[in-house]
């Protein structure tokens, strides 16, 4: 597995792996008819938008790393009662 693929599949650097996998699975199930998977795509876009805003806020606040680790994200989501997207 090359470096780019490992980074995309890394839970600490990609908070939306679950949503990405779900949309890919949907595409496979519906013979790549993207119209059938629009809800999955929207959920992925919402996930990316949510974590991007978190990342921007952390940068403004000077918090490192920019994106929370997988463990931190689980705690954050538990504190707000689940995924907001």
Backbone as JSON Lines, residues from 0, in Angstrom:
{"i":0,"aa":"X","n":[0.86,-1.18,0.0],"ca":[0.0,0.0,0.0],"c":[0.9,1.23,0.0]}
{"i":1,"aa":"X","n":[0.67,2.16,-0.93],"ca":[1.54,3.33,-0.97],"c":[1.18,4.35,0.12]}
{"i":2,"aa":"X","n":[2.02,5.34,0.27],"ca":[1.9,6.3,1.37],"c":[0.58,7.08,1.33]}
{"i":3,"aa":"X","n":[0.13,7.47,0.14],"ca":[-1.11,8.23,0.01],"c":[-2.31,7.41,0.46]}
{"i":4,"aa":"X","n":[-2.36,6.17,0.05],"ca":[-3.47,5.3,0.42],"c":[-3.49,5.06,1.93]}
{"i":5,"aa":"X","n":[-2.31,4.84,2.51],"ca":[-2.22,4.64,3.96],"c":[-2.72,5.88,4.7]}
{"i":6,"aa":"X","n":[-2.39,7.07,4.2],"ca":[-2.82,8.3,4.86],"c":[-4.34,8.46,4.8]}
{"i":7,"aa":"X","n":[-4.92,8.17,3.66],"ca":[-6.37,8.28,3.5],"c":[-7.09,7.27,4.37]}
{"i":8,"aa":"X","n":[-6.51,6.09,4.56],"ca":[-7.13,5.04,5.35],"c":[-6.79,5.13,6.85]}
{"i":9,"aa":"X","n":[-5.99,6.12,7.23],"ca":[-5.58,6.28,8.62],"c":[-6.68,6.98,9.42]}
{"i":10,"aa":"X","n":[-7.15,6.34,10.48],"ca":[-8.23,6.91,11.31],"c":[-7.85,8.25,11.92]}
{"i":11,"aa":"X","n":[-6.56,8.44,12.24],"ca":[-6.15,9.7,12.86],"c":[-6.12,10.87,11.89]}
{"i":12,"aa":"X","n":[-5.91,10.62,10.61],"ca":[-5.84,11.72,9.66],"c":[-7.11,11.88,8.82]}
{"i":13,"aa":"X","n":[-8.0,10.89,8.84],"ca":[-9.23,10.96,8.05],"c":[-10.42,10.6,8.93]}
{"i":14,"aa":"X","n":[-11.15,11.61,9.4],"ca":[-12.28,11.33,10.3],"c":[-13.52,10.78,9.6]}
{"i":15,"aa":"X","n":[-13.52,10.74,8.28],"ca":[-14.72,10.35,7.55],"c":[-14.56,9.03,6.79]}
{"i":16,"aa":"X","n":[-13.73,8.15,7.3],"ca":[-13.52,6.85,6.63],"c":[-14.82,6.06,6.57]}
{"i":17,"aa":"X","n":[-15.57,6.06,7.65],"ca":[-16.83,5.29,7.69],"c":[-17.8,5.78,6.61]}
{"i":18,"aa":"X","n":[-17.94,7.08,6.46],"ca":[-18.85,7.65,5.46],"c":[-18.33,7.38,4.04]}
{"i":19,"aa":"X","n":[-17.01,7.46,3.87],"ca":[-16.41,7.2,2.58],"c":[-16.64,5.74,2.17]}
{"i":20,"aa":"X","n":[-16.42,4.82,3.1],"ca":[-16.63,3.41,2.82],"c":[-18.09,3.12,2.48]}
{"i":21,"aa":"X","n":[-19.01,3.77,3.2],"ca":[-20.44,3.55,2.94],"c":[-20.81,4.02,1.53]}
{"i":22,"aa":"X","n":[-20.28,5.16,1.1],"ca":[-20.62,5.64,-0.24],"c":[-20.0,4.75,-1.31]}
{"i":23,"aa":"X","n":[-18.78,4.25,-1.08],"ca":[-18.16,3.33,-2.04],"c":[-18.93,2.02,-2.12]}
{"i":24,"aa":"X","n":[-19.38,1.54,-0.97],"ca":[-20.15,0.3,-0.94],"c":[-21.48,0.48,-1.69]}
{"i":25,"aa":"X","n":[-22.11,1.63,-1.51],"ca":[-23.35,1.92,-2.22],"c":[-23.13,1.94,-3.72]}
{"i":26,"aa":"X","n":[-22.06,2.6,-4.14],"ca":[-21.77,2.64,-5.57],"c":[-21.59,1.24,-6.14]}
{"i":27,"aa":"X","n":[-20.88,0.4,-5.41],"ca":[-20.68,-0.97,-5.86],"c":[-21.99,-1.73,-5.94]}
{"i":28,"aa":"X","n":[-22.87,-1.51,-4.96],"ca":[-24.15,-2.22,-4.92],"c":[-25.09,-1.79,-6.04]}
{"i":29,"aa":"X","n":[-25.0,-0.53,-6.45],"ca":[-25.9,0.0,-7.47],"c":[-25.21,0.2,-8.81]}
{"i":30,"aa":"X","n":[-24.16,-0.59,-9.06],"ca":[-23.48,-0.56,-10.35],"c":[-23.03,0.85,-10.73]}
{"i":31,"aa":"X","n":[-22.51,1.58,-9.76],"ca":[-21.97,2.93,-9.93],"c":[-22.97,3.94,-10.48]}
{"i":32,"aa":"X","n":[-24.22,3.76,-10.12],"ca":[-25.26,4.74,-10.45],"c":[-25.31,5.74,-9.3]}
{"i":33,"aa":"X","n":[-24.67,6.89,-9.49],"ca":[-24.51,7.85,-8.41],"c":[-25.84,8.44,-7.92]}
{"i":34,"aa":"X","n":[-26.86,8.4,-8.74],"ca":[-28.17,8.92,-8.32],"c":[-28.73,8.13,-7.14]}
{"i":35,"aa":"X","n":[-28.4,6.84,-7.08],"ca":[-28.92,5.98,-6.03],"c":[-28.21,6.21,-4.69]}
{"i":36,"aa":"X","n":[-27.08,6.9,-4.72],"ca":[-26.25,7.03,-3.52],"c":[-26.13,8.47,-3.03]}
{"i":37,"aa":"X","n":[-27.01,9.34,-3.44],"ca":[-26.87,10.76,-3.1],"c":[-26.92,11.0,-1.58]}
{"i":38,"aa":"X","n":[-27.7,10.21,-0.85],"ca":[-27.75,10.39,0.61],"c":[-26.4,10.07,1.24]}
{"i":39,"aa":"X","n":[-25.73,9.05,0.73],"ca":[-24.4,8.7,1.24],"c":[-23.38,9.79,0.91]}
{"i":40,"aa":"X","n":[-23.48,10.33,-0.3],"ca":[-22.56,11.4,-0.68],"c":[-22.78,12.63,0.18]}
{"i":41,"aa":"X","n":[-24.04,12.95,0.46],"ca":[-24.35,14.11,1.28],"c":[-23.83,13.93,2.7]}
{"i":42,"aa":"X","n":[-23.96,12.74,3.22],"ca":[-23.45,12.45,4.57],"c":[-21.93,12.59,4.62]}
{"i":43,"aa":"X","n":[-21.25,12.13,3.57],"ca":[-19.79,12.27,3.5],"c":[-19.41,13.75,3.42]}
{"i":44,"aa":"X","n":[-20.1,14.5,2.58],"ca":[-19.8,15.94,2.45],"c":[-20.04,16.66,3.77]}
{"i":45,"aa":"X","n":[-21.11,16.3,4.46],"ca":[-21.4,16.92,5.76],"c":[-20.32,16.58,6.78]}
{"i":46,"aa":"X","n":[-19.86,15.35,6.76],"ca":[-18.79,14.91,7.66],"c":[-17.53,15.73,7.4]}
{"i":47,"aa":"X","n":[-17.13,15.81,6.14],"ca":[-15.92,16.55,5.79],"c":[-16.07,18.02,6.19]}
{"i":48,"aa":"X","n":[-17.22,18.61,5.95],"ca":[-17.45,20.01,6.29],"c":[-17.36,20.22,7.8]}
{"i":49,"aa":"X","n":[-17.96,19.32,8.58],"ca":[-17.94,19.44,10.04],"c":[-16.52,19.37,10.57]}
{"i":50,"aa":"X","n":[-15.75,18.34,10.16],"ca":[-14.39,18.19,10.68],"c":[-13.45,19.24,10.14]}
{"i":51,"aa":"X","n":[-13.73,19.76,8.95],"ca":[-12.92,20.86,8.42],"c":[-13.11,22.11,9.28]}
{"i":52,"aa":"X","n":[-14.34,22.37,9.7],"ca":[-14.57,23.53,10.56],"c":[-13.89,23.36,11.91]}
{"i":53,"aa":"X","n":[-13.88,22.14,12.44],"ca":[-13.16,21.85,13.7],"c":[-11.67,22.1,13.5]}
{"i":54,"aa":"X","n":[-11.14,21.64,12.38],"ca":[-9.73,21.8,12.08],"c":[-9.36,23.29,11.97]}
{"i":55,"aa":"X","n":[-10.19,24.08,11.3],"ca":[-9.93,25.51,11.18],"c":[-9.94,26.19,12.55]}
{"i":56,"aa":"X","n":[-10.9,25.82,13.4],"ca":[-10.98,26.41,14.73],"c":[-9.74,26.06,15.56]}
{"i":57,"aa":"X","n":[-9.3,24.82,15.47],"ca":[-8.11,24.4,16.21],"c":[-6.88,25.15,15.72]}
{"i":58,"aa":"X","n":[-6.78,25.4,14.42],"ca":[-5.65,26.18,13.9],"c":[-5.69,27.6,14.45]}
{"i":59,"aa":"X","n":[-6.88,28.2,14.45],"ca":[-7.01,29.57,14.99],"c":[-6.61,29.62,16.46]}
{"i":60,"aa":"X","n":[-6.97,28.56,17.19],"ca":[-6.68,28.51,18.62],"c":[-5.25,28.05,18.92]}
{"i":61,"aa":"X","n":[-4.5,27.64,17.89],"ca":[-3.13,27.2,18.08],"c":[-3.01,25.8,18.65]}
{"i":62,"aa":"X","n":[-4.04,24.98,18.48],"ca":[-4.03,23.61,19.0],"c":[-3.4,22.68,17.95]}
{"i":63,"aa":"X","n":[-2.5,21.83,18.4],"ca":[-1.87,20.85,17.53],"c":[-2.19,19.47,18.03]}
{"i":64,"aa":"X","n":[-2.4,18.48,17.2],"ca":[-2.51,18.56,15.75],"c":[-3.81,19.25,15.33]}
{"i":65,"aa":"X","n":[-3.83,19.7,14.08],"ca":[-5.0,20.43,13.57],"c":[-6.27,19.6,13.64]}
{"i":66,"aa":"X","n":[-6.15,18.34,13.25],"ca":[-7.32,17.45,13.28],"c":[-7.22,16.6,14.55]}
{"i":67,"aa":"X","n":[-8.28,16.5,15.31],"ca":[-8.23,15.67,16.52],"c":[-7.92,14.21,16.18]}
{"i":68,"aa":"X","n":[-7.26,13.53,17.1],"ca":[-6.99,12.1,16.89],"c":[-8.32,11.34,16.94]}
{"i":69,"aa":"X","n":[-8.27,10.09,16.53],"ca":[-9.48,9.27,16.52],"c":[-10.09,9.18,17.92]}
{"i":70,"aa":"X","n":[-9.25,9.03,18.93],"ca":[-9.75,8.94,20.31],"c":[-10.39,10.25,20.75]}
{"i":71,"aa":"X","n":[-9.77,11.37,20.41],"ca":[-10.35,12.68,20.75],"c":[-11.68,12.9,20.04]}
{"i":72,"aa":"X","n":[-11.76,12.48,18.79],"ca":[-13.01,12.64,18.04],"c":[-14.13,11.83,18.67]}
{"i":73,"aa":"X","n":[-13.82,10.61,19.12],"ca":[-14.84,9.79,19.78],"c":[-15.35,10.49,21.04]}
{"i":74,"aa":"X","n":[-14.45,11.07,21.81],"ca":[-14.85,11.8,23.02],"c":[-15.71,13.02,22.67]}
{"i":75,"aa":"X","n":[-15.31,13.74,21.62],"ca":[-16.06,14.93,21.2],"c":[-17.47,14.54,20.76]}
{"i":76,"aa":"X","n":[-17.58,13.48,19.98],"ca":[-18.89,13.05,19.5],"c":[-19.75,12.54,20.65]}
{"i":77,"aa":"X","n":[-19.15,11.85,21.6],"ca":[-19.9,11.36,22.76],"c":[-20.41,12.52,23.59]}
{"i":78,"aa":"X","n":[-19.61,13.58,23.69],"ca":[-20.02,14.75,24.49],"c":[-21.22,15.48,23.89]}
{"i":79,"aa":"X","n":[-21.32,15.44,22.55],"ca":[-22.46,16.12,21.91],"c":[-23.61,15.17,21.59]}
{"i":80,"aa":"X","n":[-23.44,13.9,21.96],"ca":[-24.54,12.94,21.78],"c":[-24.59,12.26,20.44]}
{"i":81,"aa":"X","n":[-23.49,12.16,19.74],"ca":[-23.46,11.47,18.46],"c":[-23.01,12.37,17.34]}
{"i":82,"aa":"X","n":[-23.06,11.85,16.14],"ca":[-22.61,12.6,14.97],"c":[-23.6,13.7,14.64]}
{"i":83,"aa":"X","n":[-23.12,14.93,14.45],"ca":[-24.02,16.04,14.11],"c":[-24.33,16.13,12.63]}
{"i":84,"aa":"X","n":[-23.88,15.18,11.85],"ca":[-24.08,15.22,10.41],"c":[-24.8,14.0,9.92]}
